[in-house]
Amino acid sequence: MSTARKVGSSASRKKPAAISEKSKPLTVQDYLQKILTSRVYDVAIESPLDEARNLSRRLGHHVYLKREDQQPVFSFKLRGAYNKMAKLSSAQLAKGVICASAGNHAQGVALGARRLDCQATIVMPTTTPQVKIDAVRHFGGDNVQIVLHGESYSDAALHAKELEKKQGMTFVHPFDDPDVIAGQGTVAMEILRQHSGPIDAVFVAIGGGGLISGVAAYIKAVRPEIKVIGVQMADSDAMVRSVKAGKRVTLSEVGLFSDGTAVKLVGEETMRLTKALVDDYVIVSTDEVCAAIKDIYQDTRSIVEPAGAQGVAAIKQYAERHGGQGKTYIAINCGANMNFDRLRFVAERAEVGEQREALLAVTIPEERGSFKRFCEIIGPRSVTEFNYRISDEQVAHVFVGLSTSERGESKKIARQFESQGFQTVDLTQDELAKTHIRHMVGGRSSLAAGERLYSFIFPERPGALMAFLTSLPPGWNISLFHYRNQGADYGRILVGLQVPKADTALIKTFLGKLGYAYVDETRNPVYRLFLR
């Protein structure tokens, strides 16, 4: 672009051919040739293209997963990184290479450095999961030096550029480089070789745009009828914004849940290719990605990282929006470098993301029989969560989670409670409720005088929780209740009971007949510090 503005200058008149050749953008056919001649299989495998049978049955379409999570570094990134490095001269390799990466590209560069026996400096954001830092050390060994800097890829990239100038190393860009783009394009080459039948769309997660640029270039050169759909997180949508604006847009902040696609500024070349070749875009939420991670696990028994699940999340959204039956959709599972500790969050949010759980705040009057009516409305539905703490003499506020079987069912359940006189707020899409409030219901209460606290363990089977709730003697008051389905064989309940003095002797008899293992927690120091 800068050369074009100088047309007519003395410099341009002296070297018109060289400048023209340099400024001429690569065509789709140019990229096709580069992809076909890429050197990736020194380090990469031809990853499987597996049908997701369970997901296919649910959606009524043929869904396939391109298993880049099975690469030696558990990501597609080694393709582009190695292709770039393998084409460097001996002199360039002798000076070493440098890159900036949130982890997956870094692992590819590390493996390449070891294979080519050159030194690599890798700058990683301080937010990079430890599993990826450890993996870089493992793949690179003594050939790699790790530098932690900044909170995002863009921050790390600026620092890497400074080091590149100071030390004369070659920068291996994670996405905005033709050789890197071509290496990633070999993913599409394999897909079309592995599935020669009709393909309606290929869904590709976008961070900086290297993968989708290579995939789109190959597909549009060979089978242009196939749609290429880009996928971005709602809080890291730099490419979508850039394409709409017609110029690269820098995000001030990016979400870090999907750290592999947390890019503030997309590449210049990747934006050019993406804008020209990509057919459509899908924006997905954190909850939708969590649900997709679970979907992939159920079909493959593999756990992918958030970026690796974006394609599946997009297919589900796309299929619901466009309807129809029997289409063939392919999602690229681009990575599986998941921080194990993040699984707690994923499991918590997956049901909400799939809209299989309704979260509700229900207000019921503090009067005899109202709690029974509340349980009758719940009926046969499985209770996933139940939080309550006595706080008012007139009404009780209950935070309840219920399993649902279809999207939008939370609104229907809320109307059922309302029809029975229970004021209800649907919290299923409330971020504060999902992230914090569900864990904070409770606290001290002046109305909990004489309260006895018990923890129970019971077999997690249909109706077990409701059986407990309805077995309490009518004169006993529940002052605290906490239950959360954790997916285990046994459920755990914490209950505060206010029992009339006349019934004190009956407590042990009731607990014995109930048949659940229990512990009297009334003297537990944690209870006395925070709830009593």
Secondary structure as the mmCIF struct_conf table of DSSP 4:
data_model
#
loop_
_struct_conf.conf_type_id
_struct_conf.id
_struct_conf.beg_label_comp_id
_struct_conf.beg_label_asym_id
_struct_conf.beg_label_seq_id
_struct_conf.end_label_comp_id
_struct_conf.end_label_asym_id
_struct_conf.end_label_seq_id
HELX_RH_AL_P HELX_RH_AL_P1 SER A 2 ARG A 5
TURN_TY1_P TURN_TY1_P1 LYS A 6 GLY A 8
BEND BEND1 SER A 9 SER A 9
HELX_RH_AL_P HELX_RH_AL_P2 SER A 10 LYS A 14
BEND BEND2 LYS A 15 LYS A 15
HELX_RH_AL_P HELX_RH_AL_P3 PRO A 16 SER A 23
BEND BEND3 LYS A 24 LYS A 24
HELX_LH_PP_P HELX_LH_PP_P1 PRO A 25 THR A 27
HELX_RH_AL_P HELX_RH_AL_P4 VAL A 28 LEU A 36
TURN_TY1_P TURN_TY1_P2 THR A 37 THR A 37
TURN_TY1_P TURN_TY1_P3 TYR A 41 VAL A 43
STRN STRN1 LEU A 49 GLU A 51
HELX_RH_AL_P HELX_RH_AL_P5 ARG A 53 LEU A 59
TURN_TY1_P TURN_TY1_P4 GLY A 60 GLY A 60
BEND BEND4 HIS A 61 HIS A 61
STRN STRN2 HIS A 62 ARG A 67
HELX_RH_3T_P HELX_RH_3T_P1 GLU A 68 GLN A 70
BEND BEND5 GLN A 71 GLN A 71
TURN_TY1_P TURN_TY1_P5 PRO A 72 VAL A 73
BEND BEND6 PHE A 74 PHE A 74
STRN STRN3 SER A 75 SER A 75
TURN_TY1_P TURN_TY1_P6 PHE A 76 PHE A 76
HELX_RH_AL_P HELX_RH_AL_P6 LYS A 77 ALA A 86
TURN_TY1_P TURN_TY1_P7 LYS A 87 LYS A 87
BEND BEND7 LEU A 88 LEU A 88
HELX_RH_AL_P HELX_RH_AL_P7 SER A 90 LYS A 95
STRN STRN4 VAL A 97 ALA A 100
BEND BEND8 ALA A 102 GLY A 103
HELX_RH_AL_P HELX_RH_AL_P8 ASN A 104 LEU A 116
TURN_TY1_P TURN_TY1_P8 ASP A 117 ASP A 117
STRN STRN5 ALA A 120 MET A 124
TURN_TY1_P TURN_TY1_P9 THR A 126 THR A 127
BEND BEND9 THR A 128 THR A 128
HELX_RH_AL_P HELX_RH_AL_P9 GLN A 130 GLY A 140
HELX_RH_3T_P HELX_RH_3T_P2 GLY A 141 ASN A 143
STRN STRN6 VAL A 144 LEU A 148
BEND BEND10 GLY A 150 SER A 152
HELX_RH_AL_P HELX_RH_AL_P10 TYR A 153 GLN A 167
TURN_TY1_P TURN_TY1_P10 GLY A 168 GLY A 168
HELX_LH_PP_P HELX_LH_PP_P2 MET A 169 MET A 169
STRN STRN7 THR A 170 PHE A 171
BEND BEND11 PRO A 174 ASP A 177
HELX_RH_AL_P HELX_RH_AL_P11 PRO A 178 GLN A 194
BEND BEND12 GLY A 197 GLY A 197
STRN STRN8 ALA A 201 ALA A 205
BEND BEND13 GLY A 207 GLY A 209
HELX_RH_AL_P HELX_RH_AL_P12 GLY A 210 VAL A 222
TURN_TY1_P TURN_TY1_P11 PRO A 224 GLU A 225
BEND BEND14 ILE A 226 ILE A 226
STRN STRN9 LYS A 227 MET A 233
TURN_TY1_P TURN_TY1_P12 ALA A 234 ASP A 235
HELX_RH_AL_P HELX_RH_AL_P13 ALA A 238 ALA A 245
TURN_TY1_P TURN_TY1_P13 GLY A 246 GLY A 246
BEND BEND15 LYS A 247 LYS A 247
BEND BEND16 SER A 252 SER A 252
BEND BEND17 LEU A 256 LEU A 256
TURN_TY1_P TURN_TY1_P14 PHE A 257 SER A 258
HELX_RH_3T_P HELX_RH_3T_P3 ASP A 259 THR A 261
BEND BEND18 LYS A 264 LEU A 265
HELX_RH_AL_P HELX_RH_AL_P14 GLU A 268 LEU A 277
STRN STRN10 ASP A 280 VAL A 284
HELX_RH_AL_P HELX_RH_AL_P15 THR A 286 THR A 300
BEND BEND19 ARG A 301 ARG A 301
HELX_RH_AL_P HELX_RH_AL_P16 PRO A 306 HIS A 322
BEND BEND20 GLN A 325 GLY A 326
STRN STRN11 THR A 328 ASN A 333
STRN STRN12 GLY A 335 GLY A 335
HELX_RH_3T_P HELX_RH_3T_P4 PHE A 340 ARG A 342
HELX_RH_AL_P HELX_RH_AL_P17 LEU A 343 GLY A 353
TURN_TY1_P TURN_TY1_P15 GLU A 354 GLN A 355
STRN STRN13 GLU A 357 PRO A 365
BEND BEND21 GLU A 366 GLU A 367
TURN_TY1_P TURN_TY1_P16 ARG A 368 GLY A 369
HELX_RH_AL_P HELX_RH_AL_P18 SER A 370 ILE A 378
TURN_TY1_P TURN_TY1_P17 GLY A 379 PRO A 380
BEND BEND22 ARG A 381 ARG A 381
HELX_LH_PP_P HELX_LH_PP_P3 SER A 382 SER A 382
STRN STRN14 VAL A 383 ARG A 389
BEND BEND23 GLU A 393 GLN A 394
STRN STRN15 VAL A 395 SER A 403
BEND BEND24 SER A 405 GLU A 406
TURN_TY1_P TURN_TY1_P18 ARG A 407 GLY A 408
HELX_RH_AL_P HELX_RH_AL_P19 GLU A 409 SER A 419
TURN_TY1_P TURN_TY1_P19 GLN A 420 GLY A 421
STRN STRN16 GLN A 423 ASP A 426
TURN_TY1_P TURN_TY1_P20 THR A 428 GLN A 429
HELX_RH_AL_P HELX_RH_AL_P20 GLU A 431 THR A 435
TURN_TY1_P TURN_TY1_P21 HIS A 436 HIS A 436
HELX_RH_3T_P HELX_RH_3T_P5 ILE A 437 HIS A 439
TURN_TY1_P TURN_TY1_P22 MET A 440 MET A 440
TURN_TY1_P TURN_TY1_P23 SER A 446 LEU A 447
TURN_TY1_P TURN_TY1_P24 ALA A 449 GLY A 450
STRN STRN17 ARG A 452 PRO A 459
TURN_TY1_P TURN_TY1_P25 PRO A 462 GLY A 463
HELX_RH_AL_P HELX_RH_AL_P21 ALA A 464 SER A 471
BEND BEND25 LEU A 472 LEU A 472
TURN_TY1_P TURN_TY1_P26 PRO A 474 GLY A 475
STRN STRN18 ASN A 477 ARG A 484
BEND BEND26 GLY A 487 ASP A 489
STRN STRN19 TYR A 490 GLN A 498
HELX_RH_3T_P HELX_RH_3T_P6 LYS A 501 LEU A 506
HELX_RH_AL_P HELX_RH_AL_P22 ILE A 507 LEU A 514
STRN STRN20 ALA A 517 ASP A 520
TURN_TY1_P TURN_TY1_P27 THR A 522 ARG A 523
HELX_RH_AL_P HELX_RH_AL_P23 PRO A 525 PHE A 530
TURN_TY1_P TURN_TY1_P28 LEU A 531 LEU A 531
#
